[in-house]
């Protein structure tokens, strides 16, 4: 419905119809990707507002070129999407190149440090912004709006759900004196006991801070007995001051 209204509006301006079409679709891509990028920006992600908007706007322009440029070159431009019967247009080439290129761009936002993997959601939003821009460039504004609403809602809801899950996961807090490779010891002991480490929060060592607290989150299937055994093993390390297993401190 919305895409047909935009096309009819552009058709009424004749030769100036295509620039008007590009202007409307690019502005829509900018506004929709702004909502997705703002959510990432508010959560402190490095790939934030400007990146998502630039990707969506660029993909929108490329998609418009993919659809309309061949028709303009062959003299079949009338903003109706119809061309001569003897002319075969392949509008998927640029679209396929966009999908491949954005895939590499999204991969650059994924960072793996030990058991922690960060940037997967941001990579997915980069892909989503590209799809939104491509939909706007093809004139599918209503579909782009629906995807934007769903994407933003999922991102906002996932933060709350993740917080609820993290608060219920088996956890281990280790207080360390000075700089020590305790994280490597935790990973080695956990692997030896068949424990799955979901995430480790280990702040960088600061000489002014005598004690460093390391938080370890385990998968749901990890039992309290295994966590207690791991905690007792860590206490044998000379630089470990104390260990808390699910809120219970071990001397």
C-alpha positions in Angstrom: 0.0 0.0 0.0 2.6 2.5 1.1 5.0 1.5 -1.7 2.3 2.0 -4.3 1.5 5.5 -2.9 5.2 6.4 -3.2 5.4 5.1 -6.7 2.3 7.0 -7.8 3.7 10.2 -6.2 7.0 9.8 -8.0 5.2 9.0 -11.3 3.3 12.3 -11.1 6.6 14.2 -11.3 7.7 12.7 -14.6 11.5 13.0 -15.2 12.0 14.2 -11.6 10.2 11.1 -10.3 13.3 9.0 -9.8 15.1 11.6 -7.6 12.0 12.0 -5.6 11.7 8.2 -5.2 15.3 8.0 -4.1 14.8 10.9 -1.6 11.7 9.3 0.0 13.2 5.8 0.2 16.6 7.0 1.5 14.9 9.1 4.2 12.8 6.1 5.2 15.9 3.9 5.4 17.6 6.6 7.5 14.7 6.9 9.9 14.2 3.1 10.3 17.9 2.2 10.7 18.2 5.1 13.2 15.8 3.2 15.5 17.9 0.1 15.4 21.3 1.9 15.6 20.0 4.0 18.6 19.3 0.8 20.6 22.8 -0.4 19.9 24.3 3.0 20.8 22.4 3.1 24.1 24.0 -0.2 25.1 27.5 1.0 24.4 28.2 -1.1 21.3 31.0 0.1 19.1 28.9 -0.5 16.0 26.2 2.0 16.8 24.0 4.7 15.3 26.1 6.1 12.5 27.2 2.7 11.2 23.7 1.3 11.0 22.3 4.5 9.3 25.2 4.6 6.7 24.7 0.9 5.9 21.0 1.2 5.4 21.2 4.4 3.3 23.9 3.0 1.1 22.1 -0.3 0.6 19.0 1.6 -0.2 20.7 3.6 -3.0 22.4 0.4 -4.3 19.1 -1.4 -4.4 17.5 1.5 -6.2 20.3 1.4 -8.8 19.8 -2.4 -9.1 16.1 -2.0 -9.9 16.0 1.2 -12.0 19.4 1.8 -13.6 19.1 -0.9 -16.3 15.7 0.4 -17.3 17.0 4.0 -17.5 19.9 2.9 -19.7 17.6 1.0 -22.1 15.0 3.8 -22.2 12.3 1.9 -20.4 12.0 4.2 -17.4 8.5 4.9 -16.3 8.6 4.1 -12.6 6.0 1.3 -13.1 8.5 -1.6 -13.0 7.4 -2.6 -16.5 9.9 -3.0 -19.3 9.9 -4.2 -22.9 9.0 -7.8 -23.3 12.1 -8.6 -25.2 14.4 -7.2 -22.5 15.4 -9.4 -19.6 16.6 -7.6 -16.4 18.5 -9.3 -13.6 18.0 -7.1 -10.6 19.5 -9.6 -8.2 23.1 -9.1 -8.9 23.7 -5.9 -6.9 21.4 -7.3 -4.1 23.5 -10.5 -3.9 26.7 -8.5 -3.8 25.2 -6.4 -0.9 24.4 -9.5 1.1 27.9 -10.9 0.7 29.6 -7.6 1.5 27.5 -6.9 4.6 28.3 -10.4 5.8 32.0 -9.6 5.9 31.3 -6.2 7.6 29.2 -8.0 10.3 31.9 -10.6 10.9 34.2 -7.8 11.8 32.1 -6.8 14.8 32.4 -10.3 16.4 35.1 -10.6 19.1 36.0 -13.8 20.9 38.1 -13.6 24.1 38.4 -16.9 25.9 34.9 -18.3 26.4 33.3 -14.9 25.8 31.8 -14.1 22.4 30.7 -10.5 21.9 29.2 -8.7 18.9 26.9 -11.4 17.5 23.8 -9.3 18.2 25.4 -6.3 16.7 26.5 -8.3 13.6 22.9 -9.4 13.2 21.6 -5.8 13.5 24.1 -4.8 10.8 22.6 -7.5 8.5 19.1 -6.3 9.5 19.9 -2.6 8.7 21.2 -3.7 5.3 18.0 -5.6 4.6 15.9 -2.6 5.7 17.8 -0.4 3.4 17.4 -2.8 0.5 13.7 -3.1 1.1 13.4 0.7 1.1 15.4 0.9 -2.1 13.1 -1.6 -3.7 10.1 0.5 -2.6 8.9 -2.0 0.0 8.5 0.6 2.7 5.8 -1.1 4.7 7.8 -4.3 4.8 10.8 -2.4 6.0 8.8 -0.7 8.7 7.5 -4.1 10.0 11.0 -5.5 10.1 12.3 -2.4 11.9 9.6 -2.7 14.6 10.2 -6.4 15.1 14.0 -6.0 15.2 13.9 -3.1 17.7 11.4 -4.9 19.9 13.4 -8.1 19.9 16.6 -6.2 20.9 14.9 -4.4 23.7 13.2 -7.5 25.0 16.3 -9.7 24.7 18.2 -7.4 27.1 15.6 -8.0 29.9 15.4 -11.7 29.2 19.2 -12.0 29.2 19.4 -10.2 32.5 16.8 -12.6 34.0 18.7 -15.6 32.8 22.1 -14.3 34.0 20.7 -13.7 37.5 19.6 -17.4 37.7 22.8 -19.0 36.3 25.2 -20.8 38.6 28.0 -18.4 39.4 31.4 -18.3 41.0 33.1 -15.2 42.4 36.9 -15.3 42.9 38.9 -12.7 44.7 42.5 -12.5 43.6 45.5 -10.7 45.1 47.6 -9.0 42.4 48.0 -10.1 38.8 47.7 -13.9 38.3 46.5 -16.2 35.5 43.5 -17.3 37.5 41.2 -17.3 34.4 43.4 -19.9 32.7 43.3 -22.0 35.9 39.5 -21.7 36.0 39.1 -22.8 32.4 41.5 -25.8 32.9 39.7 -27.0 36.1 36.3 -26.5 34.5 37.2 -28.4 31.4 38.7 -31.2 33.5 35.4 -31.5 35.4 33.2 -31.3 32.4 31.8 -27.9 33.3 30.5 -25.5 30.7 31.7 -21.9 31.3 29.2 -19.5 29.7 31.0 -16.2 30.5 33.9 -14.8 32.5 34.0 -11.2 33.7 37.7 -10.4 34.5 38.5 -6.7 34.8 42.0 -5.7 33.7 44.7 -5.7 36.4 45.2 -2.4 38.2 48.3 -1.9 40.3 46.4 0.4 42.6 43.8 -2.2 43.3 45.1 -4.9 45.7 42.1 -7.2 45.1 40.5 -8.2 41.7 37.1 -9.9 41.6 36.5 -12.4 38.8 32.9 -13.5 38.1 32.3 -16.8 36.3 28.9 -17.9 35.0 28.2 -21.5 34.2 25.5 -23.3 32.2 22.3 -24.4 33.8 23.3 -28.0 34.0 26.3 -27.2 36.2 25.6 -28.6 39.7 26.5 -26.9 43.0 28.7 -29.8 43.9 30.9 -29.2 40.9 31.1 -25.5 41.6 32.1 -26.1 45.2 34.8 -28.6 44.1 36.1 -26.0 41.7 36.0 -23.3 44.4 38.0 -25.5 46.8 40.6 -26.2 44.1 41.0 -22.5 43.5 41.6 -21.8 47.2 44.7 -23.9 46.9 46.2 -21.2 44.6 48.3 -18.9 46.7 47.0 -15.7 45.4 43.2 -16.5 45.8 41.8 -14.7 48.9 38.3 -16.2 48.9 35.7 -17.8 46.7 31.9 -17.3 46.6 29.8 -20.2 45.2 26.3 -19.0 44.4 26.6 -16.4 47.2 28.1 -18.8 49.8 31.7 -17.8 50.7 34.3 -20.5 51.1 37.0 -19.7 53.7 
